[in-house]
């Protein structure tokens, strides 16, 4: 099991704490003192145990479920290519800016602009590629 390095409690201790509060052996304040956490944390683990049982005591991912401002894949690949060329931030910015300015003047297929129907969040996007 991979325990988060800053976690005060293991999943087993979280469950033990939650059950002690739910069974009435400890109050939330007492459990907080005994287990070395705040009463807010005790409440969190008690609620999670109520809703999900033992499985809810495991660490959750902190990765966002949705990335609303994610750039399109074509533009991301272009940025990666510039990074591999080891250009400085100024050069990367000017290269991408020039490609964007070029694309806004004309939206024809030969300018390197590909208009996708939508981004991951459903909004329309324009991907600029300068090759």
Phi and psi in degrees as a GROMACS rama.xvg file:
@    title "Ramachandran Plot"
@    xaxis  label "Phi"
@    yaxis  label "Psi"
@TYPE xy
-101.069  101.885  UNK-2
-89.907  136.959  UNK-3
-58.3421  135.771  UNK-4
-64.0679  -25.2483  UNK-5
-100.245  4.90682  UNK-6
-69.8397  131.433  UNK-7
-75.3223  -33.4452  UNK-8
-125.456  145.707  UNK-9
-82.9149  164.416  UNK-10
-55.6121  -36.2734  UNK-11
-65.3919  -43.3312  UNK-12
-68.8156  -33.6722  UNK-13
-62.1629  -45.5497  UNK-14
-64.4793  -42.5614  UNK-15
-58.3841  -44.8068  UNK-16
-64.6516  -46.483  UNK-17
-62.2448  -42.5217  UNK-18
-66.6029  -37.2315  UNK-19
-62.0869  -38.7678  UNK-20
-73.0109  -44.9493  UNK-21
-65.8859  -35.0302  UNK-22
-79.2562  -10.3763  UNK-23
87.3564  8.5321  UNK-24
-72.6981  -30.6406  UNK-25
-134.679  148.624  UNK-26
-82.6022  170.485  UNK-27
-63.2579  -38.8562  UNK-28
-66.369  -42.001  UNK-29
-65.2174  -43.6017  UNK-30
-61.6899  -38.5312  UNK-31
-61.2029  -43.352  UNK-32
-67.6433  -44.4268  UNK-33
-64.4185  -41.8809  UNK-34
-95.4607  -1.70527  UNK-35
72.3063  34.1596  UNK-36
-130.29  177.528  UNK-37
-86.0803  163.215  UNK-38
-66.7583  -27.3322  UNK-39
-64.1656  -40.6894  UNK-40
-67.2055  -40.0377  UNK-41
-59.3407  -46.1255  UNK-42
-59.8303  -41.8356  UNK-43
-59.5024  -48.7257  UNK-44
-70.6641  -32.5778  UNK-45
-64.9145  -45.6099  UNK-46
-63.7625  -41.8924  UNK-47
-63.0031  -38.7952  UNK-48
-67.6572  -37.8213  UNK-49
-60.5815  -42.8311  UNK-50
-83.715  -32.8721  UNK-51
-125.879  -2.19163  UNK-52
68.3857  -150.262  UNK-53
-61.1271  -37.5194  UNK-54
-63.051  -29.5009  UNK-55
-74.7405  -8.41057  UNK-56
-82.4017  -9.25589  UNK-57
-74.9827  156.738  UNK-58
-63.606  142.814  UNK-59
-103.623  155.769  UNK-60
-70.3872  142.636  UNK-61
-96.8047  3.11149  UNK-62
-67.031  134.15  UNK-63
-63.479  143.051  UNK-64
-76.6484  -29.2942  UNK-65
-131.359  139.528  UNK-66
-120.11  90.5369  UNK-67
-66.6847  -26.4986  UNK-68
-106.493  28.3957  UNK-69
-67.874  135.591  UNK-70
-80.2112  161.141  UNK-71
-70.7286  158.465  UNK-72
-63.448  -36.0719  UNK-73
-63.9884  -45.167  UNK-74
-66.8888  -38.4233  UNK-75
-61.4267  -42.0238  UNK-76
-64.3358  -36.7158  UNK-77
-65.5338  -41.9247  UNK-78
-62.9587  -42.0811  UNK-79
-61.8166  -41.6115  UNK-80
-62.1804  -41.1383  UNK-81
-65.7906  -37.8436  UNK-82
-64.8976  -38.1103  UNK-83
-67.3335  -27.0131  UNK-84
-77.432  -4.97799  UNK-85
59.1223  40.278  UNK-86
-77.072  150.533  UNK-87
-75.5231  170.51  UNK-88
-56.8957  -40.3195  UNK-89
-62.4988  -44.8388  UNK-90
-67.2576  -39.804  UNK-91
-62.8742  -46.1961  UNK-92
-60.6872  -44.7756  UNK-93
-68.0687  -37.5017  UNK-94
-64.1816  -46.157  UNK-95
-67.8265  -38.9028  UNK-96
-63.9203  -44.325  UNK-97
-60.5791  -41.7809  UNK-98
-64.5024  -38.6966  UNK-99
-68.4692  -44.5888  UNK-100
-61.3166  -43.1305  UNK-101
-59.908  -39.4281  UNK-102
-73.3304  -30.0051  UNK-103
-76.6328  -21.5445  UNK-104
-72.6135  -35.0987  UNK-105
-147.693  134.884  UNK-106
-108.229  39.6444  UNK-107
-91.2016  160.134  UNK-108
-60.2323  -25.1161  UNK-109
-83.7359  -1.54632  UNK-110
-87.5159  -7.18824  UNK-111
90.4092  10.4209  UNK-112
-100.758  129.508  UNK-113
-119.911  122.598  UNK-114
-96.9136  116.905  UNK-115
-87.7087  158.576  UNK-116
-67.0273  -36.4663  UNK-117
-166.068  160.721  UNK-118
-88.1838  -173.629  UNK-119
-61.1606  -30.3518  UNK-120
-91.1249  2.94281  UNK-121
95.4254  -6.8508  UNK-122
-84.613  151.128  UNK-123
-66.1305  147.297  UNK-124
-141.67  158.006  UNK-125
-122.588  126.68  UNK-126
-104.007  129.038  UNK-127
-104.311  129.443  UNK-128
-128.754  128.34  UNK-129
-122.121  112.229  UNK-130
